[in-house]
Amino acid sequence: MDPEEKAIRFNKEKRQWTLVDFKTVEGMVEVLEFGTKKYAANNWKKGLKTTEISESLMRHLFAYLEGEDIDEESGLPHVDHIQCNAMFLAYTHKFKPEFDTRYKDSSKNT
């Protein structure tokens, strides 16, 4: 077998997971582990109101913007809570549209 030969792979237009910085996502996983102890594993996948997710995200964002790095309750960074809430919001938007509780002005396109 020629060591110069390379196996063929058809990966064009497939997700490039190596673009994700996994060390950055690790903190979000810590927040999820904290939530597992407080609520239950994957409790959030049952459905959360989008406005409640957004309010939580904003509380962590505002605390961060005011110079606070660590969430008092969890002891984990606010930026990791922000990532977690953003994931919850994206999941709910994509898979649980019945939990969309945003006010929608009927005169505007959605």
C-alpha positions in Angstrom: 0.0 0.0 0.0 1.4 3.4 -1.0 1.6 5.7 2.1 0.9 8.7 -0.2 -2.5 7.4 -1.0 -5.3 9.2 0.9 -8.7 7.8 1.6 -11.6 9.6 -0.2 -14.1 11.6 1.9 -17.1 13.5 0.6 -17.3 16.2 3.2 -18.2 19.2 1.0 -21.0 21.3 2.5 -21.0 19.4 5.8 -20.8 21.1 9.2 -17.3 22.1 10.1 -17.4 21.4 13.8 -13.7 22.3 14.1 -14.7 26.0 13.7 -16.2 25.9 17.2 -13.9 26.8 20.1 -14.7 24.0 22.5 -12.9 25.6 25.5 -15.3 28.5 25.2 -18.3 26.3 25.1 -17.0 24.4 28.2 -18.3 27.1 30.5 -21.8 26.8 29.0 -21.7 23.1 29.8 -20.8 24.0 33.4 -23.9 26.1 33.5 -26.0 23.2 32.1 -24.5 20.9 34.8 -25.5 23.5 37.5 -29.0 23.5 36.0 -29.1 19.7 36.1 -28.6 19.8 39.9 -31.1 22.6 40.4 -33.8 21.3 38.1 -33.1 18.1 36.2 -31.1 17.0 33.1 -32.6 18.5 30.0 -35.5 20.1 31.9 -35.2 23.2 29.6 -35.9 21.0 26.5 -39.5 20.6 27.8 -40.1 24.2 26.8 -39.5 27.7 28.3 -41.3 30.9 27.3 -39.1 32.9 25.0 -39.7 36.0 27.0 -38.5 34.3 30.2 -35.3 33.0 28.4 -34.7 36.5 27.0 -35.2 38.1 30.4 -32.7 35.8 32.0 -30.2 36.4 29.1 -30.6 40.1 29.6 -30.1 40.0 33.4 -26.8 38.2 32.9 -25.8 40.5 30.0 -26.6 43.7 32.1 -24.7 42.3 35.1 -21.7 41.6 32.8 -22.0 45.1 31.3 -22.1 46.6 34.7 -18.7 45.0 35.4 -19.8 41.9 37.3 -18.1 38.7 36.1 -19.5 36.0 38.3 -23.1 35.1 38.9 -23.7 35.1 42.7 -26.0 32.1 42.8 -24.1 29.7 40.6 -20.6 31.0 41.1 -20.1 30.7 37.3 -19.3 33.5 34.8 -22.2 35.6 33.4 -20.8 35.1 29.9 -21.4 31.3 30.2 -25.0 31.9 31.4 -25.5 34.2 28.4 -24.3 31.5 26.0 -26.6 29.0 27.7 -29.6 31.2 27.5 -28.8 32.0 23.8 -28.8 28.2 23.2 -32.1 27.8 25.0 -33.6 30.6 22.9 -32.3 29.1 19.6 -33.6 25.7 20.6 -37.0 27.0 21.5 -37.2 29.1 18.4 -36.3 26.1 16.2 -38.0 23.2 18.0 -40.7 24.7 20.3 -42.4 27.6 18.5 -45.5 27.1 20.7 -43.4 28.7 23.5 -42.9 31.9 21.6 -44.4 34.5 23.9 -43.0 37.7 22.3 -45.3 40.5 21.6 -45.8 40.7 17.8 -47.0 43.9 16.2 -49.4 42.6 13.5 -48.6 45.6 11.3 -45.0 44.3 10.8 -43.7 41.3 8.9 -42.2 38.6 11.0 
